């Protein structure tokens, strides 16, 4: 059985768990999210995207 979840949902669960169980402050989670959006509009975005795709390929076992 294959379950397909958007990355935002998975990251939301991680953020909720960090706030609930690890005691991470909400403003830190918001700051990290905003920094991620800012970083996606810089010259580093293509490198981040290819690294993410490669990491997903390794985890899924399908090396491209």
C-alpha positions in Angstrom: 0.0 0.0 0.0 1.4 3.4 -1.0 0.5 6.5 0.9 1.2 9.9 -0.8 1.4 12.9 1.6 2.5 16.4 0.6 5.8 17.5 2.2 4.0 20.4 3.9 1.8 17.9 5.8 4.8 15.8 6.9 6.7 18.9 8.0 3.6 20.1 9.8 3.5 16.9 11.8 7.2 17.3 12.7 6.7 20.9 13.8 3.6 19.9 15.9 5.6 17.1 17.6 8.6 19.4 18.2 6.3 22.0 19.9 4.2 19.4 21.8 6.9 17.0 23.0 10.3 18.8 22.7 9.2 22.1 24.0 10.3 24.1 21.0 8.8 27.6 21.0 6.2 28.3 18.3 8.0 31.5 17.2 11.1 29.4 16.4 9.1 27.1 14.1 7.6 30.1 12.4 11.0 31.7 12.0 12.5 28.5 10.4 9.5 28.3 8.0 9.9 31.9 7.0 13.7 31.4 6.5 12.9 28.4 4.3 10.6 30.4 2.1 13.2 33.2 1.8 15.9 30.6 1.0 13.8 29.2 -1.8 14.0 32.5 -3.7 17.8 32.7 -3.6 20.5 31.3 -5.9 20.7 28.2 -3.6 17.2 27.0 -4.5 18.4 24.7 -7.5 21.0 23.0 -5.3 18.5 22.5 -2.5 16.0 21.0 -4.9 18.4 18.6 -6.5 19.7 17.5 -3.1 16.2 16.9 -1.8 15.3 14.9 -4.9 18.5 12.8 -4.5 17.7 12.2 -0.8 14.2 11.1 -1.6 15.6 8.8 -4.3 18.0 7.2 -1.9 15.2 6.7 0.7 12.8 5.3 -1.9 15.5 3.1 -3.4 15.2 4.5 -6.9 18.5 6.1 -7.8 18.3 8.4 -10.9 
